[in-house]
Amino acid sequence: MIFGNRKIFFLQTQNLKNKNKFFDSAAMLREMGYTIYTTQNTHKFLTARGLQCEMVHKMHEEKSPNV
């Protein structure tokens, strides 16, 4: 999504297999200038592999920021 001049993408994957499948696409989005927002486990997965992203919480966690 593009908001004004900001490019953002929200990513939440359910399991390790899907995280591995999407990693290259997420890296391409970062190269294109997108800020990637993720939930906790996806954030851990991506940052452990050197991909910068921003973590948000699930609504039921009652923390901020959330989705």
N, C-alpha and C positions, 0 to 999 in steps of 0.2 A: 504494500500500500504506500502511496505517496501522499503526505499531508504537507501542503505548501512546498517547501524545499527539503522536507525530511522524508527519507525513505525508511520505512520500518516493516518488520516481518515478525509475526508471532509464531513460535514453533513449540509444539508439545508432541512428543512421540511416546508410544506406549511401552515399547520394549527395546532391548538392546539390538535386535535384528533390524528394526526400523530406524533406530538411531544411526547404525552403521550405514544403512542404505542412503540416508539423507545427508550424511556428513559432507560429501563432495558438493552437493547443491547448496548447503548452508555456507560453505567456504566461498563458493562463487557469488552468493548474495553479498557476503561481506566485501569481497573484492569490488563489487558494483556499488559499494557505498551504503548498503543497507545496515541499519542497526537491528540486531536480532534480539528479540525478547523471548525468554524461555522460562519454563517452570523448573523447579529445583533439580530434579534428576537429569533432565536434558542439559541444564546449565553445567552441572558437574561433568557430564560426558564431554561436552564441547570444550570447556575450558581446560580439561585435562589433556586435550589434544591440541591446545594452543589457539583455539578459535575464540575470539572475544565476543561476548554476548552479555546481555543484561538480564538479571533474574527478577521474575515477578512471582507472587504467591497465588495459589488457588483461592477462590473466594472463601471456601469453608475453613481455611487456615486463619482467617480473621487477622491478617497482617497486611501491611501496605509496602509497596504497591501490589495490587492484585488484579486478576482478570476474572 
